[in-house]
Amino acid sequence: MNFKEAVSQALHKYAVFDGRARRSEYWYFMLFTCLINFVFGVIRGVAGGFESSGGRVVGVMNSLVIIALIIPGITVSVRRLHDISKSGWYYLLMLIPVIGWLILLVWFCTDSRWGDNAYGPNPKGIIGASFSNGGIKTDITYENADILSGKSGSAQKSPAVKPTSTAEQVSRSGGIQHYTQLADQFAHLENLFAENPERVSLEAELLAGGEDAQAAITGFLKRCGWGQVSYGWWNGAAGLTCMLRKIGGKAAEKDLIALKSLSTNIWEYHTQVIDTAEKELLALKKESGGYGPDGRIPAEYAHGELLELQNVYPPEKRLEECFAMQNSVDGWSSADQAFYYFIAGVAARVLYPINKSNLAFYAAQVFADPNPNSLGWQHLREAEGNDLPATKENAQRMHEKYPLPRSMEEAKTYIYSLEDIKDQKPTNDPYSLEQGLNELTDLFRTYPQVDHEKIQTVGRKIYDAEIPLVSGVGGMHQLYHLFHQRFPMYAPELSRIWDGIGDWAD
């Protein structure tokens, strides 16, 4: 890294404490700071020193620039400590005169820690590598093949070598870099449908790459979690995670655990990599046999099962699977229990919008984990009133008020108390939200060829229905909301067809 690159990097990461900074970045930036002081000193001397007004102005400007450089000076120092696997808090040794300064001076002069560490990959990377039509030139210079593989090494760094005399070393280094480039291309593909020839070709080459491809994919995905890969990598990150199990080998489970355990605040990494790794570890466990020998789902794999469960379609099948695993739930963590009841509540809300079975699941959700920000509280407030506080006492009261159904039949015919039976008022108009939802479901099965007139009739029926809190445009909005939960892709078309019925406007 030259002077210009180092200063540019340090200023670009003005307030970035995360990551690592190599020696050249740190010391070139310190040189830059000294040069700034020297230049201002020369200008101040030419202007007549502090005794002149011009000198005083230059002195003020100098002070402002130095103050502005304090933050990047601290952040590059912290990243330099990270580079040798030291916590950034050690920078506070600066407060200890002489001894603290000497310790930091030694550390700032220490070369980069070999391979990846807890703060990111080695910033030196692999240098001098070049490719020609997929072939590896023999003049490759590299420092550490493990940098691209994502593996942490405890060995100390050895001098860079030119492996011109060791074909195996050239193949290993170049192979991992080659597969890293393929992984990057795959991740950034926008069209991931099976018929995409580029996707098929990239996946086939990666799956045939064995250990090198597996190491490259793992290292690439780690860097995604560290925020060191350009925008859009999440397009194919889940697909790359799935490849680790397909490539196979003893490293698959180890690599998936490493990806799942990576600490990151990048939301896309959680949804595309961590969740997928969780499901892939579950698949590996099932493949090895002995999974849940008593028919119960082990707590260790509950989250993976739930990630699969929330994507089951249609909602009726999803709720059936919820009931099938209900005997396993008690042994899970409170977070997974809450997740389970939420999934069941969403399915029941779509299937049975009139009865209150969904409230039983939401009440169980907040009872397991009374997080005030959970959607379970929001749905309970729709029934109980917006002034329902999210407390443990209320969570228990809701759980007692809405007992859990234990089967599909109980959920379908759910009545939570005798008072609920008394509150059910007869009506001369039998049309309901559930009937409207079922009719719309049948009418949209033939999409895009749909009967607009019949769909409009459903809207008019619910608009004219004499059901408390359901009739009029409010009833149409409730039915639209239920339809949107079941078929979000068709909801805009339904809104357009209903345009003009009563007060409805697209």
C-alpha positions in Angstrom: 0.0 0.0 0.0 1.5 3.3 -1.0 1.2 6.7 0.7 -1.8 7.9 -1.3 -3.7 4.7 -0.9 -3.0 4.6 2.9 -4.1 8.2 3.5 -7.2 7.8 1.3 -8.2 4.5 3.1 -7.7 6.1 6.6 -9.8 9.2 5.7 -12.4 7.1 3.9 -12.8 5.0 7.1 -13.0 8.3 9.2 -15.0 6.9 12.1 -14.8 3.2 11.4 -13.5 1.2 14.3 -14.3 -2.3 12.8 -11.8 -4.2 10.7 -8.1 -4.2 10.4 -5.4 -1.8 9.3 -1.9 -3.0 8.1 1.3 -1.3 9.2 1.6 0.8 6.0 -1.9 2.3 6.4 -1.1 3.3 10.0 2.4 4.7 9.6 1.7 6.5 6.3 -1.3 8.2 8.0 0.9 9.2 10.9 3.5 10.6 8.4 0.6 12.5 6.7 -0.3 14.1 10.0 3.3 15.1 10.6 3.6 16.6 7.1 0.4 18.7 7.7 2.0 20.1 10.9 5.3 20.8 9.1 3.6 22.6 6.2 1.5 24.8 8.5 4.6 25.5 10.6 6.5 26.7 7.5 3.5 28.8 6.4 3.2 30.3 9.9 7.0 31.2 9.9 6.7 32.9 6.5 3.6 34.8 7.8 5.6 36.2 10.7 4.9 33.7 13.5 2.3 34.0 16.2 3.3 37.7 16.7 1.6 38.7 13.5 -2.1 38.5 12.7 -1.4 36.3 9.6 0.6 33.8 11.8 -2.2 33.6 14.3 -4.8 32.9 11.5 -2.5 30.1 10.2 -2.1 28.7 13.7 -5.9 28.6 14.2 -6.3 26.8 10.8 -3.6 24.3 11.9 -5.4 23.6 15.1 -8.7 23.0 13.4 -7.1 20.6 10.9 -5.3 18.6 13.7 -8.6 18.4 15.6 -10.3 17.0 12.5 -7.6 14.4 12.2 -7.9 13.2 15.8 -10.8 10.8 15.0 -9.3 9.0 12.0 -6.0 8.9 14.0 -7.8 7.0 16.8 -9.8 4.7 14.4 -6.7 3.7 12.4 -4.9 3.0 15.6 -7.7 0.8 16.8 -7.8 -1.1 13.5 -4.0 -1.5 13.7 -4.4 -3.2 17.1 -7.1 -5.4 15.6 -4.7 -6.4 12.9 -2.5 -8.1 15.5 -5.5 -9.6 17.3 -5.5 -7.0 20.1 -8.6 -5.3 21.4 -9.0 -1.7 20.5 -9.4 -0.8 24.2 -5.6 -1.3 24.5 -5.3 2.1 22.8 -6.1 3.5 26.3 -2.5 2.6 27.2 -1.8 6.0 25.6 -2.9 7.5 28.9 0.1 5.9 30.7 3.2 8.0 30.0 6.4 6.3 28.6 5.5 2.6 29.4 2.1 2.7 27.7 3.6 4.6 24.7 6.4 2.1 24.3 4.0 -0.9 24.4 1.8 0.7 21.8 4.9 1.6 19.6 6.0 -2.0 19.6 2.5 -3.2 18.7 2.1 -0.6 16.0 5.3 -1.9 14.5 4.2 -5.6 14.6 3.3 -7.2 11.3 -0.2 -8.3 10.5 -1.6 -11.5 12.3 -1.4 -14.4 9.9 -4.8 -15.2 8.2 -8.2 -14.2 9.5 -8.8 -13.2 13.1 -11.8 -12.2 15.1 -11.8 -8.7 13.5 -11.7 -9.8 9.9 -9.5 -11.1 7.1 -5.8 -10.2 6.7 -5.8 -6.8 4.9 -2.8 -7.8 2.9 -4.8 -10.4 1.0 -3.1 -12.4 -1.8 -1.0 -10.3 -4.0 0.3 -10.7 -7.5 -2.1 -13.4 -8.5 -3.2 -13.4 -12.1 -5.3 -15.6 -14.3 -5.6 -16.2 -18.0 -8.6 -18.0 -19.3 -9.0 -19.8 -16.0 -5.4 -20.9 -16.0 -2.9 -20.0 -13.3 0.3 -18.2 -14.2 3.4 -19.6 -12.5 4.6 -16.1 -11.3 1.9 -16.0 -8.6 3.1 -14.4 -5.4 1.0 -15.1 -2.3 1.2 -14.6 1.4 -1.5 -16.9 2.8 -4.0 -19.1 1.0 -6.1 -19.3 4.2 -6.9 -15.6 3.8 -9.3 -16.5 1.0 -10.5 -19.7 2.6 -11.8 -18.0 5.7 -9.8 -20.2 8.0 -8.1 -18.7 11.1 -4.5 -19.8 11.6 -2.6 -19.6 14.8 0.7 -20.0 13.1 2.9 -16.9 12.9 3.3 -15.2 9.5 6.2 -16.5 7.4 7.8 -14.5 4.6 6.0 -14.3 1.3 7.3 -16.8 -1.2 7.1 -17.5 -4.9 5.9 -21.1 -5.2 7.4 -21.6 -8.6 9.0 -24.8 -7.5 6.0 -26.3 -5.8 3.1 -27.0 -8.1 0.8 -28.1 -5.3 1.2 -24.7 -3.5 0.4 -22.8 -6.7 -2.6 -25.0 -7.4 -3.9 -24.5 -3.8 -3.5 -20.8 -3.7 -4.8 -20.1 -7.2 -7.6 -22.7 -6.9 -9.0 -20.9 -3.8 -8.8 -17.5 -5.5 -10.4 -18.9 -8.6 -13.3 -20.3 -6.7 -13.6 -17.1 -4.6 -14.1 -15.2 -7.9 -16.8 -17.7 -9.0 -18.5 -17.4 -5.6 -18.6 -13.6 -5.9 -20.1 -13.9 -9.4 -22.7 -16.3 -8.2 -23.6 -14.2 -5.2 -24.1 -11.1 -7.4 -26.3 -12.8 -10.0 -29.7 -11.1 -10.1 -31.4 -13.9 -12.0 -31.2 -17.1 -10.0 -33.8 -19.1 -11.7 -32.8 -22.7 -12.6 -33.0 -22.0 -16.4 -30.3 -19.2 -16.1 -27.4 -20.8 -18.0 -24.8 -18.7 -16.1 -26.2 -19.8 -12.7 -26.2 -23.4 -13.8 -22.6 -23.2 -15.1 -21.2 -21.4 -12.0 -23.0 -23.8 -9.6 -21.7 -26.8 -11.5 -18.1 -25.6 -11.4 -18.3 -24.7 -7.7 -19.8 -28.1 -6.8 -17.0 -29.8 -8.7 -14.3 -27.8 -6.9 -14.1 -30.0 -3.8 -12.3 -28.7 -0.7 -10.9 -25.6 -2.5 -14.4 -24.5 -3.5 -15.8 -25.2 -0.1 -13.0 -23.2 1.6 -13.4 -20.3 -0.9 -17.2 -20.2 -0.4 -16.9 -20.1 3.4 -14.3 -17.4 3.3 -16.3 -15.3 0.9 -19.5 -15.6 3.0 -17.6 -14.6 6.1 -16.4 -11.4 4.4 -20.0 -10.7 3.5 -20.8 -10.8 7.2 -17.9 -8.5 7.9 -19.2 -6.0 5.4 -16.3 -6.3 3.0 -18.1 -7.4 -0.1 -19.8 -5.0 -2.5 -23.6 -4.4 -2.6 -25.9 -7.1 -3.8 -24.0 -10.2 -2.6 -27.2 -11.4 -0.8 -28.8 -12.3 -4.2 -27.0 -15.7 -4.1 -25.7 -16.0 -0.6 -28.3 -18.5 0.5 -27.5 -20.6 -2.6 -23.8 -20.6 -1.8 -24.5 -21.6 1.8 -26.5 -24.6 0.5 -23.6 -25.6 -1.7 -21.4 -26.4 1.3 -23.5 -29.4 2.2 -23.8 -30.5 -1.5 -20.0 -30.4 -1.9 -19.9 -32.6 1.2 -16.9 -33.6 3.2 -16.2 -33.5 6.9 -15.7 -29.7 6.7 -19.3 -29.0 5.8 -20.7 -29.1 9.3 -17.7 -27.2 10.7 -18.0 -24.4 8.1 -21.8 -24.1 8.5 -21.4 -23.8 12.3 -18.7 -21.1 11.7 -21.1 -19.1 9.4 -24.0 -19.5 11.7 -22.0 -18.3 14.7 -20.5 -15.3 13.0 -21.3 -12.1 15.0 -22.6 -9.4 12.6 -25.2 -6.7 12.5 -25.9 -7.0 8.7 -29.5 -8.0 8.4 -29.1 -9.7 5.0 -26.4 -11.9 6.4 -28.8 -13.1 9.1 -31.6 -13.8 6.7 -29.6 -15.3 3.8 -26.7 -17.0 5.5 -27.3 -17.7 9.2 -30.9 -18.9 8.6 -29.8 -21.1 5.6 -26.9 -22.5 7.6 -29.3 -23.4 10.4 -31.5 -25.3 7.9 -28.5 -27.0 6.3 -27.2 -28.2 9.7 -30.6 -29.7 10.4 -30.5 -31.5 7.0 -27.0 -32.9 7.8 -28.2 -34.1 11.2 -31.2 -35.9 9.6 -28.9 -37.4 6.9 -26.6 -38.9 9.6 -29.5 -40.7 11.3 -30.6 -40.8 14.9 -32.3 -37.4 14.7 -35.2 -37.2 17.3 -35.3 -41.0 17.9 -38.4 -40.5 20.2 -40.2 -38.5 17.6 -39.5 -35.2 19.4 -37.6 -32.3 17.8 -34.3 -31.6 19.8 -34.1 -28.0 21.1 -30.7 -27.7 19.3 -32.5 -28.0 15.9 -35.8 -26.3 16.8 -35.0 -23.1 15.1 -34.0 -24.8 11.8 -37.3 -26.7 11.9 -39.2 -23.5 12.4 -37.4 -21.7 9.6 -38.6 -24.5 7.3 -42.1 -24.5 8.8 -42.8 -20.8 8.2 -42.4 -21.4 4.5 -44.9 -24.3 4.3 -47.8 -23.6 1.9 -50.8 -23.6 2.0 -51.5 -22.2 5.5 -53.7 -25.3 6.3 -50.7 -27.6 5.8 -48.5 -25.2 7.9 -51.0 -25.3 10.8 -51.3 -29.1 10.5 -47.5 -29.4 10.8 -47.6 -27.0 13.8 -49.9 -29.4 15.6 -47.8 -32.4 14.6 -44.7 -30.9 16.5 -46.6 -29.5 19.5 -45.3 -32.3 21.8 -41.7 -31.0 21.2 -42.2 -27.4 22.1 -41.9 -27.5 25.9 -38.2 -28.4 25.8 -37.3 -25.5 23.5 -35.9 -22.1 24.4 -38.4 -19.4 25.1 -37.5 -17.6 21.8 -38.2 -20.7 19.7 -41.4 -21.4 21.6 -42.6 -17.8 20.8 -41.5 -18.3 17.2 -43.5 -21.5 17.0 -46.7 -19.9 18.4 -46.3 -16.9 16.1 -46.1 -19.1 13.0 -49.3 -21.0 14.1 -51.0 -17.7 14.9 -50.4 -16.4 11.4 -51.7 -19.6 9.8 -54.8 -19.6 12.0 -55.4 -15.9 11.3 -55.6 -16.6 7.6 -57.6 -19.8 7.8 -60.1 -18.8 10.4 -60.4 -15.0 10.4 -63.7 -15.0 12.3 -63.0 -17.2 15.4 -60.3 -16.3 17.9 -58.0 -19.3 17.6 -55.2 -17.0 16.4 -55.5 -15.0 19.6 -54.8 -18.2 21.5 -51.5 -18.7 19.7 -50.5 -15.1 20.0 -51.3 -15.2 23.7 -49.1 -18.3 24.0 -46.4 -16.4 22.1 -46.2 -13.5 24.5 -46.5 -15.8 27.4 -43.4 -17.7 26.3 -41.5 -14.4 25.5 -43.3 -11.2 26.6 -41.2 -9.0 24.2 -43.1 -5.7 24.1 -42.2 -5.2 20.4 -43.6 -8.6 19.2 -46.5 -8.7 16.8 -48.3 -11.0 19.2 -49.1 -8.0 21.4 -50.3 -6.0 18.4 -52.8 -8.7 17.4 -54.0 -9.1 21.0 -54.6 -5.3 21.3 -56.8 -5.5 18.2 -59.2 -7.6 20.3 -58.5 -6.3 23.8 -58.0 -2.6 23.2 -54.9 -0.5 22.4 -54.3 0.2 26.1 -53.2 -3.4 26.8 -49.7 -3.0 28.4 -47.0 -5.6 27.4 -46.4 -7.0 30.9 -45.8 -10.5 32.2 -49.0 -10.3 34.2 -51.0 -9.5 31.1 -49.2 -12.2 29.1 -50.3 -14.7 31.7 -53.9 -13.3 31.8 -54.2 -13.5 28.0 -52.8 -17.1 28.0 -55.4 -18.1 30.6 -58.2 -16.3 28.8 -57.5 -17.9 25.4 -56.6 -21.5 25.9 -54.6 -23.2 23.2 -56.5 -25.5 20.7 -54.9 -28.9 20.5 -56.0 -30.0 17.0 -57.1 -28.6 13.6 -60.7 -29.3 14.5 -60.4 -27.3 17.8 -58.8 -24.4 15.9 -61.5 -24.4 13.2 -64.4 -24.4 15.8 -62.6 -22.4 18.4 -64.7 -20.7 21.1 -62.7 -19.5 24.0 -65.3 -19.0 26.7 -69.1 -19.1 27.6 -69.1 -15.3 27.3 -67.9 -15.6 23.8 -70.9 -17.9 22.9 -73.3 -15.4 24.5 -71.8 -12.5 22.5 -72.4 -14.2 19.2 -75.4 -12.5 17.8 -77.6 -14.1 15.1 -77.8 -12.3 11.8 -80.2 -12.6 8.9 -77.3 -12.2 6.5 -75.2 -15.4 6.6 -72.4 -13.9 4.5 -69.1 -13.6 6.4 -65.4 -12.7 5.9 -64.6 -16.4 5.8 -67.0 -17.0 3.0 -65.7 -14.0 1.1 -62.1 -15.2 1.5 -63.0 -18.7 0.3 -64.8 -17.3 -2.7 -62.0 -15.0 -3.7 -59.5 -17.9 -3.3 -61.5 -20.0 -5.7 -62.0 -17.1 -8.2 -58.2 -16.4 -8.3 -57.2 -20.0 -8.9 -57.4 -19.3 -12.7 -55.4 -16.1 -12.6 -54.7 -14.2 -14.9 -58.0 -15.2 -16.5 -60.4 -14.2 -13.7 -64.1 -13.4 -13.6 -64.2 -9.7 -12.8 -67.9 -9.6 -12.3 -68.0 -12.4 -9.7 -65.1 -10.8 -7.8 -67.0 -7.5 -7.8 -70.0 -9.4 -6.4 -67.9 -10.6 -3.5 -67.0 -7.0 -2.7 -70.6 -5.9 -2.9 -71.7 -8.7 -0.6 -69.3 -7.9 2.1 -70.0 -4.2 1.7 -73.8 -4.8 2.2 -73.4 -7.5 5.0 -75.1 -6.6 8.2 -72.3 -7.9 10.5 -71.0 -5.6 13.3 -67.6 -4.1 12.4 -67.6 -5.9 9.0 -70.1 -4.2 6.7 -69.3 -1.3 4.5 -65.9 -0.3 3.2 -64.4 -1.4 6.6 -65.5 -5.0 5.8 -63.9 -4.7 2.4 -60.7 -3.6 3.9 -60.7 -6.5 6.4 -61.4 -9.0 3.6 -58.7 -7.4 1.4 -56.2 -7.7 4.3 -57.0 -11.4 4.8 -56.7 -12.0 1.0 -53.4 -10.1 1.0 -52.0 -12.4 3.7 -52.9 -15.5 1.7 -52.1 -14.2 -1.9 -50.0 -11.0 -1.7 -49.2 -11.3 -5.4 -52.9 -11.0 -6.4 -53.9 -8.3 -3.9 -53.2 -5.3 -6.3 -55.4 -6.9 -8.9 -58.2 -7.4 -6.4 -58.0 -3.7 -5.4 -58.3 -2.6 -9.0 -61.3 -4.8 -9.7 -63.1 -3.5 -6.6 -62.4 0.1 -7.6 -65.7 2.0 -7.4 -67.6 -0.3 -5.1 -69.0 1.9 -2.3 -66.2 4.0 -1.1 -63.5 1.7 -2.3 -60.8 3.4 -4.4 -57.8 1.7 -5.9 
